[in-house]
Amino acid sequence: MPSAKYGHVVRRHCARPGCNAPATATFTFDTRDLTVWLDTPADGGARAGELCERHVRVLTPPQGWHLEDRRGALARAAKQLEATLDAHTPMLARAFQNAGAV
């Protein structure tokens, strides 16, 4: 994650005491929704803390809470959209041709 001021990468580390592994997830939570979210670490985002992959694997939210791992969700959605559009490309091409756009 580049620093705007100095142009170098700043690596965050796991927030668990005694662990110096690089952070692979940022966690946030909502006490009203009883949900804990895991996201890819990003500069400037609101966060409760960051964890390494080992501590993410053993993370257990409180009883009655839900854990939602959103890391990679954007990439998966983009890939699914691309596949869907590819499947419909001939139909879209015909629609544009019929409309005189191509």
N, C-alpha and C positions, 0 to 999 in steps of 0.2 A: 504494500500500500504506500504509494509515493507521498511524501510530505510536500505540500505546496511551497513551503518556505525554503526547504533545503534540497528537495529533489531526490531524497533517498527513501528507501523502503523501510518502514517501521513494522516489525513483526510483533504481534501480540502473543502473549503466552497464557497458558491455562491459569485460571483463577484459583484452582484448588491449591491449598497450602502444600508447599514442598514439591510441587510439580512445575517443571520449567519447560515442558513440551510446548511446541507451537499450537496456538488455538486454531481449531478447525470449525468451530461453531460458536455463534453468539446466541445467548438465550435471553428471552424476554418473557414476561408473563402477565396475565390479567387475572386478578383475584375475583372479579365478578363473573368471568366466563370459566374460571377454573381451568385455564389452559396455559401451558408452557410451549413456547415456540422456539425452534432451533432454526437459525438462518446462517448463511455464509457470512463470515465477518466482513464488515464494510466500515470505512471511515465515516464518522459523523452520525451514524445511526444511533438511536436510543437503544440501550442494552442494559441488562442487569449484570451480565458477566460473560466470560468466554471460557470455553472448555476445549481440551485436546480431544482427539478421537477416542482415546482409552476411557476418559471420564464421560464422554457422551454415551458410549456403549453401556455404562453402568448407571446412567442417570435414571432415577426413578422419581416421578413427581408424587406429591402427596396423594393419599387415598382420595378417590373421587375426582381427581384432576386428569386432564388429557394432555398427552405429549404429541405435538405436531412437528415433524421434521420437514421443514420447507427447503432445506438445502438442495439445490439442483432442480427445484420445481419449475423455475422459469425456463431452463434449458429443455426439460422434458416437455413442457407445454409448447415451446417453439418447434421442437422436433415433431410433435404430434400434429400441430397446425400445418407444418410443411408437408407431412405425409398426406394429410387430408386434402390440401390444395393440389398436390401432385395427382391424387386420385381423380380430382375433378377438372384438371387442366383442359382436357379436350372439350368438355362441356363449356367451360369458361371461354376458351378460344372461339368456339362457335358463337357464343353469345356476343362477344365483342365484334366478331366478323359481321354478324347479322345487324349489329347496331352501327356498323360502318366505322368502328374505332380501329380496326386492323387493316 
